[in-house]
C-alpha cells in the first residue's frame, strides 16, 4: 500500500499537469512514481531530469549498456518498481534479464553502478581507471549523475512504497523456488 497516493491529472497543479501531458506525449503514460511526484512540482521536475541524462549517457554507452547500468543500480538497491521497469526494457529488447552476456567493459559499467549503490566512498582507483580508459571526464560525470538520479528514483519508490504499475506486472521477477 503506497504511503502517498498518486495524483490524478485533475488533482495535480498546473505545472504538474503540463509535465503529465509531456510524459504522456513522450512515453505514453504517467507511472505511479511520476503521479506520486506530482505532489511536488520541483520534485517531479528534478527526477524527470533522468531523461536528458539517460539520453546523454546513451549517446556514448548505447541503449543496451545504459539499460543494463540502470538495471544493475536498481537490482542492487532492491527497488521493485525500477528493477521491473528495466527487466521490461531488456525483455522487450530481446534480452534475458536473468542471463545477458557481458564483456569486460559491460562488467565494468555494471560494477560501477552497483558500487555507487553499495558505497560510493569505495569506488576503487582500479575501477575509476577502467572507466577512464573508455570514457572522457565529462562522460564519467554524466554517467555518475545519471546513476545519482537512478538511485534517487529507487529511494523515492521504496521510501513511499510506490506500487508497481500494472503494465509492469508481467515482467516482475519471480521468486526463486
N, C-alpha and C positions, 0 to 999 in steps of 0.2 A: 504494500500500500504506500503510495507516494506521500511524503511529508507535506508537500505543497502541490496543489492541483495545477495541472497545465491550463493556461488561459486560452479560451477560445478567441477567435478573431474579434468577436463583439465585445469581449471583456478587456481587450488589450488597449493600451494607449495609442494615440495617433502615430507616433514614431514607430512603435512596435508593430502596428498594423501595416505600415509601409514595409517593414522588414519581413513580415509574414507574406505579403504579396510578392516580394522579391524572391523569397525562398521557394514559394510555390511555383513561380515562373521558372526559376533556375533548376530546381530539384524535384518538383512535382508534389511536394508535401511539406507539411510542418510536422516535425517529430515531437514526441513528448518532451524531450530535452529542450528544444527551442521554444515550445509553448510554455514551459516552466520558466525559462529565462525571460519570457515576455513580461514577467512581473517587474523586471528592472531593465529599462531601455539601455542604460550603459553596460549592464552585464551581457545582454543579448548582443549588443554591438561588439563588445570586446571578444566574446567567444566566436563570433562569426568571422573574425579575422583569421580563423583557421583556414578558410577557403583561399584567400590570397597567399598565405604561407604555403599551403599544400601545393598550389599552382607553381610557386617559385621552386619548391623542392622537387616537384615532378619534372620540372624543366631540366634538372641535372641528374636526378636518380631514375627517372622514368616512372610510369604509372605503377608497374608491378612492385618495384622495390619500395616506393613510397607507401603503398598499401601494406606491404609486409612490415615496414618500420612502424607504422601506426598500429598494426595488429600486435606486434611484439610489445609495444608500450602498453596496450590495453589488456593483453593477457597477463603481462607481468603485474599490472595494477589490479587484476582480477575484477575488471569492470564488465558486468554482463552486457550492458547496452552497447558500449563501444566495441568490445571484442566480438559481439554478434554482428554488429554493423560491418566490421571488416571481414568476418567469416563470409558474410553475404557477398561482399565485393570480390573476394577471392574465388568463391564458388561460382559466381556469375561470370567471372573471367576464365573459368575452366581449370582453376587450381583446386587442389585438395588441401583445405586448411589444416589438416592433420599431418600432411606429408608433402611439403613442397620442396623441390630440390634447391638447395642454396649453394652457391660457390663461396669462396673465401671472402670476397668483397661483400656479398649479401650477408654473410655471417657477421662481418664487422659491423654493418649497419644495424643488424638485429641486436648484437651485443651492446652497441651504444645506446639504443633505445631502452633496453632492459636495465642497463646500468643507471641511466638517468632516473628511472623509477626507483630502483633499489637504493641508490645513494649517489647523488651527483658529485659529492665530495671525493668519491673513489674512482672517478674516471682516470684510468691509468695513463701514464705518459706513453706507454706502448699503444694503447687504444687510440689516443689522440694522434700519434704518429701514423698509424694505419689509416685513419681518416684523412690526414693531411697529405698522404701520398696520392689520393684520388680527388680531394676537394680543396678548393681555394678557401682562404679565410672567410670570405663573405658567404660561401656556401655552407661552411660549418656553422656560422652564425645563424643562417636561415634554418638549417636543419635542427639546431638546438632550440631556436624559438618555436619552430613547429612542434617539437617534442613538448615544450612547455605548455603550449595551448592544448595539445593532446592530453597531457597529464591533467591539466585543469578540467577538461571535459569529463575525464574519468572521475575525478574527485567530485565534481558537481553532481554527476549522475548517481554516484554511490552515496554521497552525504545526504542527498534529498530523496533517495530511494525512487528515482525516476523509473517508471515502469517501462519494460521492453515494449517497443512499438509492435503492434500486431503483425505488420508486414515482415518483421524480423523473426517471428516465432519459428518458421520452418528451418531457419539457419542456426538456431540455438544449439550449442554444443551439448550433446547428450552425455549424461554422467557415465563414467566408466563402471562396468559391471564387475 
